[in-house]
Amino acid sequence: MFRIIGRLQVAPRRYTKYIVRFSTKWPENAVRLYLVSTFTSLFPGRFELKRAGGEGFIDVYLWSGVYPYWFSINGFTHMLDYENTDAITIKPLGYSKPITASLASIGVSEYINAIKGYRDWFDLVVHDENNSVFISTLAEYTIIRLWAPRGILNSVILEYRSGDGSTNEAVMDLVGSDDIRDYYEAWVKGNIKSYRFKLLSDTNFKYFGFYGINDASFIVPNNIIYYTPSWWLGSVFYMIFVDSFNRATSKKVRLIRRSAPRERGYYGGDLLGIIEKLDYISSLGVEAVYLTPLYLAASYHRYDVIDHLSIDPIVGSFYELRDLIGRAHSMGLRIILELVAHHTSPCHSSFIEYLKSGEFSSDSMYRFLVSSLSSIPTDILEDLMDFISRRCKRIPRRLRRYKPFYEAFLGSWNMPKLNHESLKTRDYIREVIKEYVTNVGIDGFRVDVGHAIGDEALREYYSYLKSLREDAILITEVTYGLEDYPLGYNMDSATNYDLREGIIRFIVEHSINAHELASLIARQYSKIPVLTSLSVLNLIGSHDTPRIRTLASHCYPKCVKQAYALLFMLPGSPAIYYGDEIGIEGGVDPDCRRPMIWDLNKWDLEMLGFIKRLISIRRSLAPLRLGSLKIKALNNDTLMIKRVLEDDIVYGLICRSREYTIDLDANTRVLIGESIGSNRFRTSDGVALATTNI
């Protein structure tokens, strides 16, 4: 069951998140029990229940909202909340089957009743001066946010005292709204010593001060974090699946020949092959290159790592990696590597040592479900050891009938899960981070399955990375619920699959309208710190998703251009999955990992030119990289985006149906679309982009 047991308070009469307790009877076959929801990326691992007698429970801090959830037994078995009769069937984009989940509605009825006038709304206005979501800095700006029930207020004025003692006012922008909230934001130049809010409604205004509504005392922030812009804010990334990109050397391993559909096997892409194509990568205008794993591993994708401190000879050597990094840096490109920290291969030396000892403890590096091997049938152990003796290449058929006696990625025998509560595991991951940052010189990591690693372990790795190199980036894989992860606390950025799903559902599938997408974008932008809003990795495709060319075959190229144009208009770091810029096709994994096409006669040169143009525009206009956001649905088919930095404004329009014409109160220069006079422009193929920087 779930129940709300309280709310966090900033001060008397000022509230933030709800404290929600999830609990259930402890199943007899459960060694561990996890809570799974959108705030865990629909994946077990982030939140583990504590056991008290015959019950398991966990307390989670949540914003008001509706959350599908279930419990996971040992990370394998899906279990609904039998005490909660509210359920929902969901089918996230990319899932082959729908998922039945229990449903938790947290605080939503309070907002609805306030919006309808059935109760007062005073405790539902939210601002927290101790949280970087609500107050932070960027260069010379202080950025302050406030949330209110939707439609209650006409406007919000920020009254603030500056460092020189003067008192000033700024009208806060309405970034956007979702079903229950309006999100307000103000960017003020200079340091702010104290402030309060004036909340204006139809009839009067109320102060919102330290003690909340009807209090005029000023709020004094104590823990403002001062940031200078990092290289990754708004940068454009190019994502490479290493085995499929380019092969420069002959291989001793058997290579697959068929390119489509892709098979599970080696094409032989290597580091020298990437070096050969650096000129091409640089010509796109991208600023950073993300590479899938290079480690010694059992398979072509290399996520089943045998040794993190060795590079697979099929890929190359540390010498070649350093050469790649040096050449890339000379071209202004950063290199980001995959950090596979969630699991390894059973062929990893540490796992083999545990099997040899036959005894496991809570401090073991892996999440074993038994205390010793004495309880495991002999035939299972024999099959597992046989699998390991063959370098973990093919899981024996008989072994597949059983679940592993350890937690594993997707329940697979070939990817045992690491135990990040173990000091041995944490020491090992820190050693890996140090090797590649200090000794090799990479510019950061993307943490694979980072959404299923506990917050405090990630925080430790993040802090350690920053101690080695402050300007190294840590991106975490988050497949769902990005806004419910502590971005800025234990990661600089995260993969924004939520945005990908919203864009595809709006532009390609037409299964949601512009109002719904605008709500998603405004909520996500407003619920994470500004610095991470400007650096989340916004993507349309990856090595885990079908190619956009294939998903959008019925509307290509028009709708794909719209999707990428929207990606480049929004806050964050746009990411191009190798080959999407030239129109490569591909279905679900592994077909989305087809080899890069290097025959120019097979390229979609029109799409390539459009992508390069978007990159060039983004790099030339500071508001697109570092500016504030306002987003609004003009009708069911049309989105308007406004990005502002100082006196420069960029306007974007995306219309998925007919062309749309808009009048503005400022003179503009049209970069994409059709100019109709100095302050009027129209979309072309559903896209328009204009700037006041004339």
C-alpha positions in Angstrom: 0.0 0.0 0.0 1.0 3.6 -0.1 0.1 6.5 2.2 1.2 10.1 2.7 2.8 10.4 6.1 3.7 14.1 5.8 5.2 16.9 3.8 8.6 18.5 3.9 8.6 22.0 5.2 10.9 24.9 4.3 9.4 27.1 7.0 6.0 27.3 8.9 3.2 27.3 6.3 5.6 26.5 3.5 5.6 23.0 2.0 7.5 21.1 -0.7 7.5 17.4 -1.4 5.2 14.8 0.1 6.6 12.0 2.2 5.1 8.8 0.9 5.5 5.4 2.5 5.2 2.4 0.2 4.8 -0.9 1.9 3.8 -4.5 1.3 3.9 -8.0 2.8 7.3 -9.5 2.4 7.0 -12.4 -0.1 8.5 -15.7 1.1 10.8 -16.0 -1.9 12.1 -12.5 -1.7 15.7 -11.8 -0.6 15.4 -8.2 -1.8 12.4 -6.1 -2.7 12.5 -3.0 -4.8 10.0 -0.2 -5.5 9.6 0.4 -9.2 8.0 3.5 -10.8 8.6 6.3 -13.2 10.9 7.8 -10.5 13.1 4.7 -10.8 12.9 4.7 -14.7 10.5 1.7 -14.5 13.6 -0.4 -13.4 14.4 -2.0 -10.1 17.5 -0.8 -8.2 17.2 2.8 -7.1 14.9 2.2 -4.1 15.2 -1.0 -2.0 12.6 -1.7 0.6 13.6 -2.2 4.3 12.3 -5.3 6.0 10.6 -5.1 9.4 9.2 -8.4 10.5 6.9 -9.7 7.8 6.6 -6.4 5.9 8.8 -4.3 3.6 8.6 -0.5 3.4 10.3 2.6 2.0 9.7 6.3 2.4 10.1 8.4 -0.8 9.9 12.1 -1.2 7.7 13.0 -4.2 6.2 16.0 -5.8 2.4 15.9 -6.3 1.5 13.8 -9.3 0.2 10.4 -10.5 2.7 7.5 -10.3 2.3 4.0 -11.6 4.3 1.6 -9.4 4.9 -2.0 -8.5 7.3 -4.1 -6.4 10.1 -6.2 -7.9 11.1 -9.4 -6.1 14.9 -9.9 -6.4 14.9 -7.6 -9.4 13.2 -10.3 -11.5 9.5 -10.7 -10.6 6.8 -8.1 -11.1 4.4 -7.8 -8.1 1.4 -5.4 -7.8 0.4 -3.8 -4.6 -2.4 -6.2 -3.5 -3.7 -3.6 -1.0 -4.3 -1.0 -3.6 -7.2 -1.6 -6.0 -6.3 1.4 -8.2 -4.4 0.1 -11.3 -3.4 1.3 -14.7 -2.0 -0.3 -17.9 0.9 1.6 -19.4 2.8 1.0 -22.6 6.0 3.2 -22.7 7.4 3.9 -26.1 9.6 1.0 -27.2 8.1 -1.5 -24.9 6.8 -4.6 -26.7 4.0 -5.3 -24.2 1.8 -3.2 -21.9 2.6 -3.1 -18.2 0.0 -3.4 -15.5 0.8 -1.2 -12.5 -0.7 -0.1 -9.3 -1.5 3.6 -9.2 -0.5 6.2 -6.5 -2.1 9.7 -6.8 -0.1 12.0 -4.6 -1.6 15.4 -3.7 -3.3 15.8 -7.1 -6.8 16.1 -5.6 -5.6 19.0 -3.4 -4.6 20.9 -6.5 -7.7 20.1 -8.4 -9.9 21.3 -5.5 -7.9 24.5 -5.2 -8.2 25.2 -8.9 -12.0 24.7 -8.7 -12.2 26.9 -5.7 -13.2 24.1 -3.2 -10.3 24.8 -0.9 -7.7 27.5 -0.4 -4.4 27.3 -2.4 -2.0 28.9 0.1 -0.1 25.8 1.0 0.3 24.8 -2.7 2.5 27.7 -3.7 6.0 26.3 -3.7 9.4 27.9 -3.4 12.4 26.5 -1.6 15.5 28.7 -1.2 17.5 25.7 -0.1 17.0 23.8 -3.4 18.9 24.6 -6.6 15.7 23.8 -8.5 14.3 27.1 -7.2 17.3 29.4 -6.9 20.6 29.1 -8.7 23.1 31.2 -10.7 24.4 31.2 -14.2 27.3 33.6 -15.0 26.0 37.0 -13.9 22.3 35.9 -13.5 20.4 34.7 -10.4 17.5 32.6 -11.4 14.5 32.2 -9.1 11.4 30.0 -9.6 8.0 29.7 -8.0 5.2 27.2 -8.6 1.5 27.8 -8.1 -1.8 26.0 -8.8 -2.8 26.4 -12.4 -4.8 29.4 -13.3 -4.9 30.9 -9.8 -2.6 33.8 -10.4 -2.6 36.4 -13.1 1.1 37.3 -12.6 3.9 37.1 -10.1 6.4 39.9 -9.3 9.7 39.2 -7.7 10.7 42.0 -5.3 14.4 41.7 -4.4 17.2 43.5 -2.7 20.6 43.6 -4.5 24.1 43.6 -3.1 24.2 47.4 -3.3 21.2 47.7 -0.9 18.7 48.8 -3.6 15.2 47.2 -3.9 14.0 46.3 -7.3 11.2 44.4 -9.0 11.0 41.9 -11.9 7.9 40.4 -13.5 8.4 36.7 -13.5 7.8 34.8 -16.7 5.3 32.1 -17.0 7.5 29.3 -18.4 4.5 27.1 -19.0 1.9 24.9 -17.3 0.9 21.3 -16.8 -2.4 19.9 -15.6 -2.1 21.2 -12.1 0.6 23.9 -11.9 1.9 27.1 -13.4 5.7 27.4 -13.4 7.2 30.9 -13.0 10.8 32.0 -13.4 12.8 35.2 -13.3 16.4 35.8 -14.5 17.9 38.8 -12.6 21.4 40.2 -13.2 23.6 40.4 -10.2 23.5 38.9 -6.8 20.3 38.8 -4.8 20.6 39.2 -1.0 16.9 38.7 -0.2 13.5 38.7 -1.9 9.8 38.1 -1.6 7.0 37.5 -4.1 3.9 39.5 -5.0 1.1 37.1 -6.2 -1.5 38.9 -8.3 -5.0 37.5 -8.9 -8.1 39.0 -10.3 -9.1 40.9 -7.1 -5.9 41.6 -5.2 -2.4 40.6 -4.4 -0.8 38.7 -1.6 2.8 38.7 -0.4 4.6 35.4 -0.3 7.5 35.7 2.1 9.6 33.5 4.4 6.4 32.3 6.2 4.4 31.8 3.0 1.2 33.5 1.9 0.3 36.8 3.6 3.8 37.2 5.0 5.8 40.2 3.8 9.1 39.2 5.3 12.0 38.7 2.9 13.5 35.4 2.2 17.2 35.2 2.7 19.0 32.4 0.7 21.9 30.8 2.5 23.1 28.1 0.1 23.1 29.6 -3.4 25.5 27.6 -5.6 27.4 29.9 -8.0 28.1 28.4 -11.4 30.1 29.5 -14.3 29.0 28.1 -17.7 30.6 24.7 -18.3 31.6 23.5 -21.8 28.7 21.0 -22.0 25.9 23.5 -21.5 24.0 23.4 -24.8 26.8 21.6 -26.6 26.0 19.3 -29.5 26.9 15.6 -29.0 27.6 12.8 -31.6 26.9 9.3 -30.3 28.8 6.4 -31.8 28.1 2.7 -31.4 31.8 1.7 -31.7 31.5 -1.7 -33.4 29.3 -0.3 -36.2 31.0 3.0 -37.0 34.1 2.3 -39.1 36.7 -0.5 -39.3 40.2 0.5 -40.2 42.2 -2.7 -39.4 41.8 -6.4 -40.1 40.4 -8.5 -37.3 41.1 -12.0 -36.0 37.5 -12.4 -34.9 34.7 -13.6 -37.2 32.9 -10.7 -38.7 29.3 -10.6 -39.9 28.7 -9.4 -43.4 25.0 -8.7 -43.7 24.3 -5.0 -42.9 20.5 -5.1 -42.8 18.9 -6.3 -40.7 21.8 -6.2 -38.3 22.8 -9.4 -36.5 24.3 -9.9 -33.1 27.9 -10.1 -33.9 31.0 -8.1 -34.8 31.5 -5.6 -37.6 34.8 -4.8 -36.2 34.6 -1.0 -35.7 37.7 0.3 -34.0 39.4 3.4 -32.6 41.6 3.9 -35.7 38.3 3.8 -37.7 37.0 6.7 -35.6 40.3 8.6 -36.0 39.9 8.2 -39.8 36.5 9.8 -39.6 37.3 12.7 -37.2 37.3 15.2 -40.1 33.7 14.1 -41.0 32.6 14.3 -37.4 34.1 17.7 -37.0 32.5 18.9 -40.2 29.1 18.4 -38.7 29.8 21.1 -36.2 29.3 18.8 -33.1 31.3 19.5 -30.0 31.5 16.2 -28.1 31.6 12.5 -29.1 30.1 9.8 -26.9 31.5 6.3 -27.4 29.8 3.0 -26.3 32.1 0.7 -24.2 35.6 -0.1 -25.3 36.4 -2.5 -22.5 37.5 -6.1 -22.8 34.1 -7.9 -22.9 32.3 -11.0 -24.0 30.2 -9.5 -26.8 30.2 -7.0 -29.7 28.3 -4.4 -27.6 30.8 -4.7 -24.7 28.3 -4.0 -21.9 29.2 -7.5 -20.5 32.5 -6.2 -19.2 35.3 -8.7 -18.4 37.9 -6.1 -17.4 37.2 -2.4 -17.2 40.9 -1.6 -17.1 41.7 -3.3 -20.4 40.6 -2.3 -23.9 39.2 -5.0 -26.2 42.0 -5.7 -28.8 39.3 -5.8 -31.5 38.7 -2.1 -30.7 42.4 -1.1 -30.3 44.7 -0.1 -27.5 45.2 2.6 -24.8 47.8 4.2 -27.2 45.1 4.5 -29.9 42.6 5.9 -27.4 45.0 8.5 -26.3 45.8 9.3 -29.9 42.0 9.7 -30.6 41.6 12.0 -27.6 44.6 14.1 -28.6 43.4 14.5 -32.2 39.8 15.2 -31.1 41.0 17.9 -28.7 43.0 19.6 -31.4 39.7 19.8 -33.4 37.8 21.2 -30.4 36.0 17.9 -29.8 35.5 16.3 -26.3 35.5 12.5 -25.9 33.0 10.9 -23.5 33.2 7.2 -22.6 30.6 4.7 -21.3 31.0 3.8 -17.6 29.4 0.4 -17.2 28.9 0.5 -13.5 25.7 -1.5 -13.0 26.9 -4.9 -13.9 29.8 -6.9 -15.4 30.3 -10.2 -17.1 30.5 -13.4 -15.0 33.9 -13.8 -16.7 35.0 -10.8 -14.7 37.9 -11.9 -12.3 36.1 -10.7 -9.2 33.0 -12.7 -10.0 35.0 -15.8 -10.7 36.8 -15.4 -7.3 33.5 -15.3 -5.5 32.4 -18.5 -7.3 35.7 -20.2 -6.2 35.2 -19.2 -2.6 31.6 -20.3 -2.6 30.7 -17.9 0.2 28.9 -14.6 -0.1 28.2 -11.7 2.3 26.4 -8.4 2.3 29.7 -6.8 1.4 30.3 -8.9 -1.7 30.8 -7.0 -4.9 27.8 -8.6 -6.4 24.2 -8.9 -5.4 24.0 -12.6 -4.6 20.7 -14.1 -3.6 22.2 -17.0 -1.7 24.8 -17.0 1.1 26.7 -20.0 -0.4 26.8 -22.2 -3.4 25.8 -25.2 -1.3 22.2 -24.5 -2.1 22.6 -24.4 -5.9 22.0 -27.6 -7.9 25.2 -29.1 -9.3 24.0 -29.0 -12.9 23.4 -25.3 -12.8 26.9 -24.7 -11.4 28.4 -26.9 -14.0 26.6 -25.1 -16.8 27.7 -21.7 -15.4 31.3 -22.8 -15.1 31.2 -24.2 -18.6 29.8 -20.8 -19.8 32.7 -19.0 -18.1 35.3 -21.4 -19.5 34.1 -20.4 -23.0 34.7 -16.7 -22.2 31.0 -16.2 -21.6 30.2 -16.3 -25.3 26.9 -18.3 -25.3 24.6 -19.0 -22.4 23.9 -22.8 -22.3 20.3 -23.6 -23.2 19.7 -25.5 -20.0 20.8 -22.6 -18.0 18.3 -20.3 -19.6 15.4 -22.3 -18.0 16.4 -21.0 -14.6 16.8 -17.6 -12.9 20.3 -16.7 -11.8 21.2 -17.0 -8.1 22.3 -13.4 -8.2 20.7 -10.2 -9.3 21.4 -9.4 -13.0 20.6 -6.9 -15.7 17.2 -7.9 -17.1 17.6 -11.2 -15.3 20.3 -12.4 -17.6 23.0 -14.9 -16.5 25.6 -13.0 -18.5 25.3 -9.6 -16.6 25.6 -10.0 -12.8 24.7 -6.9 -10.9 27.3 -5.0 -8.9 26.6 -4.2 -5.2 27.2 -0.5 -4.7 26.7 -0.8 -1.0 30.0 -2.7 -0.9 33.1 -0.7 -0.2 35.0 -3.1 -2.6 32.7 -2.1 -5.5 33.0 1.6 -4.8 36.8 1.3 -4.6 36.8 -0.5 -7.9 34.6 2.0 -9.7 36.7 4.9 -8.4 39.8 3.1 -9.7 38.2 2.8 -13.2 37.2 6.5 -13.1 40.7 7.5 -12.2 42.3 5.4 -14.9 40.4 6.9 -17.7 40.2 10.5 -16.5 43.7 10.9 -15.0 45.8 8.5 -17.1 44.0 8.5 -20.4 42.5 12.0 -20.4 38.9 11.5 -21.3 36.4 14.3 -20.8 33.7 12.4 -18.9 31.4 9.5 -18.7 27.9 8.4 -19.4 26.8 5.9 -16.7 25.1 2.9 -18.2 21.9 1.9 -16.3 22.7 4.7 -13.9 19.0 5.1 -13.1 19.2 1.8 -11.2 22.2 2.7 -9.0 21.4 4.2 -5.6 21.6 8.0 -5.3 24.3 8.0 -2.7 26.6 5.7 -4.6 26.2 7.9 -7.7 26.9 10.9 -5.6 30.2 9.4 -4.4 31.3 8.7 -8.0 30.2 12.1 -9.1 32.2 13.8 -6.3 35.2 11.7 -6.9 35.2 12.5 -10.7 35.0 16.2 -9.8 37.9 15.9 -7.4 40.0 14.6 -10.3 38.8 17.1 -12.9 36.2 19.7 -12.3 35.3 20.1 -16.0 34.7 16.4 -16.6 31.0 15.6 -17.2 29.0 12.8 -15.7 25.9 11.9 -17.7 23.6 9.2 -16.3 21.3 7.0 -18.4 17.8 7.7 -17.3 15.1 6.1 -19.5 12.0 7.5 -17.8 11.2 10.0 -15.1 14.2 12.3 -15.6 12.5 15.1 -13.6 12.3 12.9 -10.5 16.1 12.3 -10.3 18.5 14.5 -8.3 20.2 16.1 -11.3 22.9 18.5 -10.2 23.4 16.5 -7.0 24.9 13.3 -8.4 25.1 14.0 -12.1 25.6 16.9 -14.5 23.3 15.6 -17.1 21.1 12.6 -18.1 19.7 11.0 -21.2 16.3 12.6 -21.9 14.2 9.7 -23.2 11.1 11.4 -21.8 11.5 14.2 -24.3 12.2 11.7 -27.1 8.9 9.9 -26.3 7.0 13.2 -26.2 8.4 14.4 -29.5 7.7 11.1 -31.3 4.2 10.9 -29.9 3.4 14.5 -31.0 5.2 14.8 -34.4 5.4 11.2 -35.7 2.4 9.3 -34.1 0.0 12.2 -33.5 -1.0 10.4 -30.3 -0.7 13.5 -28.1 -1.4 17.2 -29.0 0.7 20.3 -28.6 -0.8 21.2 -25.2 0.3 17.9 -23.8 3.8 18.1 -25.1 4.2 21.7 -23.9 3.1 20.6 -20.5 5.7 17.8 -20.4 8.5 20.2 -21.5 7.5 23.0 -19.1 7.2 20.6 -16.1 10.5 18.9 -16.9 12.4 22.2 -17.4 11.0 23.6 -14.2 11.5 20.6 -11.9 15.3 20.3 -12.4 18.0 22.9 -11.8 18.5 25.4 -14.6 22.1 24.3 -15.1 20.9 20.7 -15.8 18.0 21.9 -17.8 20.5 23.4 -20.1 22.7 20.3 -20.3 20.3 17.3 -20.4 21.2 15.0 -23.3 18.2 15.5 -25.7 18.1 12.7 -28.2 15.8 11.3 -31.0 17.6 8.0 -31.3 20.3 5.8 -29.6 21.8 2.3 -29.8 18.8 1.1 -27.7 16.0 2.5 -29.9 14.7 2.1 -33.4 16.0 4.5 -35.9 13.9 7.7 -36.4 14.0 7.1 -40.2 12.2 3.8 -39.7 9.8 5.0 -37.0 8.8 7.9 -39.2 8.9 6.2 -42.6 5.3 7.3 -43.3 6.2 11.0 -42.9 9.9 11.1 -43.7 11.7 13.5 -44.2 9.3 16.4 -43.1 8.4 15.1 -39.7 12.0 14.1 -38.9 13.1 17.6 -39.7 10.4 18.9 -37.4 11.6 16.6 -34.6 15.2 17.7 -34.9 14.3 21.4 -35.2 12.3 21.1 -32.0 15.2 19.3 -30.3 17.6 22.1 -31.2 15.2 24.9 -30.1 14.8 23.5 -26.6 17.1 23.8 -23.5 19.7 21.0 -23.3 22.4 19.4 -25.3 21.1 17.9 -28.6 22.6 14.5 -29.5 22.8 13.0 -33.0 23.0 9.2 -33.1 25.6 8.2 -35.8 23.9 7.8 -39.2 20.6 9.5 -38.4 22.0 12.6 -40.1 22.2 10.7 -43.4 19.0 8.7 -43.0 20.1 5.3 -41.9 17.2 2.9 -41.2 17.0 0.3 -38.5 14.4 -1.4 -36.3 14.7 -2.6 -32.7 17.9 -3.7 -31.1 20.2 -5.0 -32.6 18.9 -3.6 -36.0 19.3 0.0 -34.7 23.1 -0.7 -34.7 23.6 -1.1 -38.4 27.0 -0.2 -39.8 27.6 3.4 -40.7 27.2 4.0 -44.5 30.2 5.6 -46.0 29.0 5.5 -49.6 28.0 9.1 -50.2 25.6 8.0 -53.0 23.5 6.4 -50.4 23.3 9.4 -48.1 20.3 11.6 -47.7 22.2 14.8 -48.4 19.1 17.0 -47.8 18.8 15.7 -44.3 22.5 16.0 -43.7 22.4 19.6 -44.8 19.4 20.4 -42.5 21.1 18.9 -39.5 24.3 20.8 -40.1 22.3 24.0 -40.5 20.6 23.4 -37.2 24.0 22.8 -35.5 25.4 26.0 -37.1 22.5 28.1 -36.0 22.5 26.7 -32.5 26.2 27.4 -32.1 25.8 31.0 -33.3 22.9 32.0 -31.1 23.6 32.2 -27.4 19.9 32.0 -26.3 19.6 28.6 -27.8 22.5 27.3 -25.6 22.1 29.3 -22.4 18.8 31.1 -22.5 15.6 30.9 -20.5 12.5 29.1 -21.8 8.9 30.0 -22.4 6.7 27.4 -24.2 3.1 27.6 -25.3 0.8 25.5 -27.5 -1.0 27.9 -30.0 -3.4 25.1 -31.0 -3.4 21.3 -30.9 -0.8 21.2 -33.7 1.4 24.1 -33.1 4.1 24.8 -30.5 5.8 28.2 -29.9 9.2 28.3 -28.1 10.8 31.5 -26.8 14.4 31.5 -25.7 15.9 34.7 -24.1 19.3 35.7 -23.0 19.9 39.4 -22.2 18.4 41.4 -25.1 18.5 38.6 -27.6 15.4 36.5 -28.3 15.0 33.4 -30.4 11.5 32.4 -31.5 10.7 28.9 -32.7 7.6 27.4 -34.3 6.8 23.8 -34.9 3.5 23.0 -36.7 2.8 19.3 -37.5 -0.1 20.1 -39.9 -0.6 23.1 -42.1 1.8 26.0 -42.2 1.4 28.6 -39.4 1.9 32.4 -39.6 2.7 34.5 -36.5 3.0 38.2 -35.8 5.5 39.4 -33.1 6.0 42.7 -31.4 9.7 42.8 -32.4 11.7 42.9 -35.6 13.2 39.6 -36.4 15.6 37.9 -38.8 14.2 34.6 -40.1 16.7 31.8 -40.2 14.3 29.0 -41.1 10.9 29.6 -42.6 9.4 32.4 -44.6 9.8 36.1 -43.7 6.7 38.2 -44.2 7.7 41.7 -43.3 10.0 42.7 -40.4 7.9 41.2 -37.6 5.9 38.4 -39.2 7.0 35.0 -40.4 5.6 31.6 -41.4 6.7 28.0 -41.0 8.2 26.1 -44.0 7.5 22.4 -43.8 6.2 23.0 -40.3 9.4 24.7 -39.0 10.3 28.4 -38.4 13.1 29.9 -36.4 13.8 33.6 -36.0 16.0 35.9 -33.9 15.9 39.5 -32.8 19.7 39.5 -33.2 19.5 41.3 -36.6 
